[in-house]
Structures are given as C-alpha cells and as structure tokens.
Amino acid sequence: MIEIRWHGRGGQGAFTAAKILGAASLIDNKFSLAFPSFGPERRGAPIQAFNKIDTQAIINRSEIKACDYLIFLDDSLFSFDYLNDLKDDGIALINTATPEKFRDFSQIQTIDANLIALNIIKKPLSNTAMLGALASISDDVSLSSLQQASNQYLSATHAAKNQLILQESYDHFGRFTK
C-alpha cells in the first residue's frame, strides 16, 4: 500500500489535491482513500490530508504514520523531524523557493510550485503543481490520470490552466526517478 500525507494550510487545497489523487488512482484501476484531518480551523491554519492507494481493497482507515510520500504545500510547515515519518525509501516533496536548504538530504525533493502556479494562474496555489511533481517522481500515479481526475474536480475555466500546471511541474521533475 502507498501511503501519502499532505501538509498544508487551510485554503491551499491540500484536501482537494488528495481527492484528485484518489480519483486519479481509481482511473489507474487502483483502490484509493482520500481523507482530511482538520477541525474548525480558519484559512491559513495547518491541516493534513491523507491518501492510501493499493491494488487491493483498503480496510485500514487510520491516519498515516509511516509514509511513502510526505508532501508539503508550504515549506514553513516542514520540520526535519518529519523525515522520521518516512518509510526507508520514502520521499518528502517540498514546495519551496529556497531549495538550497534541503540539498543535503537524499529523501527530499523540492520544487517551487508557487512560482509555477503564479506564472500560469497568477495565484500561489501549489496543490496542482505538487500533484504533477508527485507523478513525475513516482510510479504510483500517472500524469494522464491526474489530468482526467482534475477535470472532474475543477471547473472548465480552472481545469484548462491546471492542466498546464500539472504538465509544467511534471516536466520540471522529469529528470528524477524514484
């Protein structure tokens, strides 16, 4: 089973990204769960979302502690202590404008997802770019299924630009393999 934990702030789209990833997994003929962990927090408060993806039905619906992927939509939420939550071959994917802070850590991959989104939609919404980056570094979800799934969750006006964000972030990470 592939287990993913998203870290974001309310309003950044972490749960939306988890839902899109869940739908993409279904398109790829896998079983999937997508669920949030937040309370009555306001916009900007830290939240978590989770994905479980498997080729068999998923029975365990508990929070994820040992992650294949940790995805941070906001680098201010990252702590090096979180690396302890990764499985041995796990990867932390961090949205950051300062990748040099993380270069010495083999389990960390970075992308300036805010910049990609700003260039395309003029807003620093990193969730779609992080999905494209995940597809590029992982064999667990395909770019084409993410593109199809994003069309299900986003309006037609938003979907077209988000297709560009998915592709650009996927291409950015094209040189990496897990």
JONORHU-V974272 format. One line per field, one symbol per residue. phi: phi as a letter, one per 30 degrees, with the letter a starting at -180 (. if undefined). psi: psi as a letter, one per 20 degrees, with the letter a starting at -180 (. if undefined). burial: # if it has 16 or more other ideal C-beta (glycine too) atoms within 10 Angstrom, else .. A space follows every 10 residues. Layout:
phi->???
psi->???
burial->???
This chain:
phi->.cbbbccace jdiddddddd ddddddddic dabbacbacd dcejddbbbb bbbadbeccd cddccccdbc bcdbddddbd dddddddecd bccbdacbdd dcddbddccb addddededc cibdccdddd ddddddcbcd acdddddddd ddccdedddd dddddedddd decedcbd
psi->pppppppaqp iikghgghgg gghhhghjkr qqqpqrnrck qrpiqprqqq qpprirqogo krqpgoqhpp poioiiipqh hhhiiqrhjr ppopoqimhh ijhjohjpqq qmhggggghg jkqloighhh gggghhiqji qqghhhgghh hhiqrhhhgg hhgggggghg hgjhiqq.
burial->.########. .######### #####.##.# ######.... ......#### ####...... ...#..#### #####.##.. .#...#...# ######.... .#.....### ####.##..# ...####### ########.# ###.###### #.##...... ########## .##.....
